[in-house]
Amino acid sequence: MEITPVYQKMNEMFEEVEIYHHIPKGKGIRAQLVLHISPDAVSLAAAIESIHLASLLHDDVIDKASTRRGKKSINYLYGDEMAILVGDIFFSKALQELIPHNPTSATALAHVIYNLSMGEIEDVNLSKQMNLNKDKYMNMIYKKTACLIEMACKEAARLANLDIDTYAKYGKHLGLVFQIIDDILDIVSDEATLGKPVMNDLKEGKMTLPFIYMYEQLNQQDKQYFRTLFKKQLTDKEIDWIKHKIQPAIIQTYNEASKLAHDGIQNIKDQYLQDLMLKLINRKF
């Protein structure tokens, strides 16, 4: 899907923000979704991509990340203060872009910004101790990841006079599947592929779905040992122990993601959207 018009629009929106031009751009999957569903909704796509970039800037500050998409992060290059301020500019500009001619989408986007912020707070709080509550984790990843994709699909469908509930469900499930598969890859992939250390989530105190399921399946002795590994810089031996113990949980997590994916495309007749969902299930990075 060609999204050049979206980046052209964003260049206009952030012409005076020099740092914007140094931010690594991703695949623009949210913009692609919007334009595929509603080809003329360039402003909506640009606003949503702007919100996504803002959330990444803030996320990198919170995580103290030094890289993003294989390049030095903005907070590393320019400092936390600048990264936060530029993210705030992206939030406000996105709303300014939509309010004059698309107030309904602007209202929806404002609600998403609230959810993204609440999701960040919940992520930080859940990382303070070992979270074993699946519902809390799923609610957090919905707010941090899925709600923006849900909104993108729903609002694009509204503009295209399509069934908004069907497309909102698709977007929500797409976001959940993306994050769950990301959780799996953090464990089973390698550093060269991920661009970050394996099992970085556990080191940061993030009990993702595979770890929650793994813990449930461990005997009491193994549970006590696993607790000693929480928020720790793992040795190769400890990583190997986790990889051995976690295999049944990986299968369980993958099966859950697959079920979410197929449920999300159940009423979607669009082949492109179906293929995109199934591609996520099989992604390796």
N, C-alpha and C positions, 0 to 999 in steps of 0.2 A: 504494500500500500504506500503510495507516494505521499509523504507528509512535508515536503518542502514548503508549501504555503503556510503550514503551521509555524515552522521555524522562521519564516519571513515575518510573520505576524509577531512572533516573540522578539525578533530583532528590533521591530518598531516599538514594542512595548517597553523594552529595556535598553533603548538606544543610549541613554545617559548613564547606565549602570555598567561601568567598565568591566567589573569582575564577571558579569554574566558571560562574556565572551571567552572566559578562561575555564568555565565549568564544563567538564566532559559530558557530552550528550549521549543518552542511551538509544535504544531502538525506537523509543516513542510509541510503545505498545498502546498506551491509553489514547494517544492521538489517532493512532491507526484504527482503533476500535470505533472512536467517534466518527471519523470520516468514512469508514466502511458502512456504518449504519445510517449516517446522515451526511452525505458528501459535501454539502454546503456549510456545515457547521464548523468553519475554521476558527472562529472566535472562541467557541466552546472548547474545541480541542486545544487551542493555545492556552486558555485559562487553566484547563485541567493539567496540562504539562507543566505550567508554571507552579501550580500547587504541589505537584509531585517533586519538582526540583527544590522547592522551599522545604518540604518535609525531609528530603535527603540532606540538605545543608544542616538543618537542626539536628537530625539523627546523628550525623557525623560528629557534631559538637558533643552531644550527650555520650556517644560511644568512644569519644577521644580517638576517632579514626584518623589515620594519617594518609590513607589512600581511598580513592573512589574510582571504580572502573579501571583499575590498573594505573591510575595517575595520582599525583599528590592531591589531597583533598583541599578544599578552599580554606577550611579552618587551620590546616597545617601551613598553608602558604601565607594567609593573611591574618590569621588569628581568630579566636572564637567570637570575639565581639563583631568583627566584620561579617563573618558567616551568618550569625544570627540576624544582623541588621539587613543583609541582602535577602535572607529568607523572608523577613517581614515585608520587605518591598515587593517580593513576588506574590505574597498573599494579597496585599492591598491592590496591586496592579491587576491581578486576576479578577477580582471583584469589580474594579473600575471598568474593565473591558466588557463585562456582561451586564452590569446594572442598567445602562441606558436602553438597550434593545432586547434584553433577555432577562428580565427580573426574576422569572421563575427559576431559571438555572442558577442565577446569582444567589438566590435564597438557599437552594439546594447545596451549592458550593460552600456557602457560609457554614451550613450545618456540618459538612464534611470536614472543614477546617477545625471545627470544635471537636469532632470525633478523633481526628488525627492527633490533636493535642492531648485529649484524654487518653488515647491509646499509648502515647509516649509516657504519660504519667504512670499508667498501669504497668507498662513494661518495666519502668524503673523500679516501681514498688515490688513487682513480682520477682525481680532479680535480687532483692535484698536477702531473701531466704529461699530455701528449696521449695518451689511451688509444685504440688502434686495434684492440683485441681485442674482437670482438663477443661471444664467449662470456663474458668477464668482465663485460661490460655487462649481458647478459641475466641472468646469475646475480645481479648486484647488484639489478636491478629486481624480480626474483622475491622476493628477501628483503625489500626495502624496501616493495613494493606488493602483489605477487600472493599472498604466503604467507598474509596475514591473510584475504583474500577466499577463498582456497582452504580455509582452516580453517573459515571461517564456513559455507560450503556443505557441507563434509564433515561437520561436527558436527551441523548441522541435519538433514542426510539421515540420519545415524545415529539421531538422536532420533525421526525420522519413519519409521524402518525402510525406508529407500530404499537404493538401491545407492550406497555411499559413494564408490567409485572413480569412478563416472560423474560424480557431483556435485563431487568434489574436482577432477577434471580441468576441469570447467566453470569452477569458481571460479578455478583457476590461470590458465586462458586468459583469463578475463574481466579479471583483474588485469593480465596482460601486455599485453593489447590496450589497456586504459585508459591505461597508461603510454606505450606506443608512439605512440598517437594524440596524447597530450599532448606528446610530443616533436615530432611533426609540427606541431602547432598553435603551439608556441613559435617556429616558423620562418615559417609561412605566414599566421598570424593578425595582428591588429593590437593595439596597446597597450590601446585602449578595450575590446576584447572580452576580452583576456586578464587585464586588471587588473594587468599588469606589463609592462616593456619587452620588445619582441620580441627573439628570440635571446639572452635572458638566460642560457640554459644555457651557451652558448659563452663568455660573459663570465665565468661562474663556473667555467669549466674542465671542463664536462660534455660530453664527446663522446658525444652520444646517437646512436641508430642512424642517423638521416638523415645526420649529419655523418660517421660512420664510412664509410657507403656512398659518400658524396660524395668523401671523400678517396681511396678506392680507385679512383675513376673519373677523377681529375684527372691531367693530365700533370705532368711533373716541375717545370716552372716554376710552374704553378698550385699545386702542393703546397707549394713554398717560400713562395709568397705567403700561402697559407692559414695557414701556421704563424705568420706575423707577426700574424695576427688572433686567435690563441688567447688567451683570458683578457684581452681588450682591450675598452675602451669603443668600440664601433663607430660610425663615421660613417655618414651616409645612403648615401654612395657605396659604402662597404664592404658595407653590408647589401644593397644592390642587386646587387653583384657576387656575393655568396653566393646570393641568391635566384635569380639567373640560372643559376649553376653547379649548384645543388643539385636542380633540378627532376627529373632522372632518378632521383636517390636518393630523393626524396620518393615517387615512384611505386613504386619498389622496396620502400620501407619500408611504404607503405600496402598493397601486395599481400601482404607478409608478415603484417601485422596481420590482413588479411582472411582469409588462410589459417588463422591461429591461431583466429580467431573461428568459422569454419565447422567446424573440427576440434573445437572445444570444445563445440559444440551437436549434434554428429553423433549422439549417443545420448540426447539430451535431448528428451523428448516434450512438455515443458511449454512452451506457447506464450508465456507471459509471460517465461520465461527466454530463449527464443529471440529474442524481440523486443528484450529488454534488450541482449543481445550485439550484435545488428545495429544497434541505436540507437547504441551506443558507436562503431561503425565510422564512422558518419555524423555524429558530434557536431562542433559548430563552436566549442565552448568548454569 
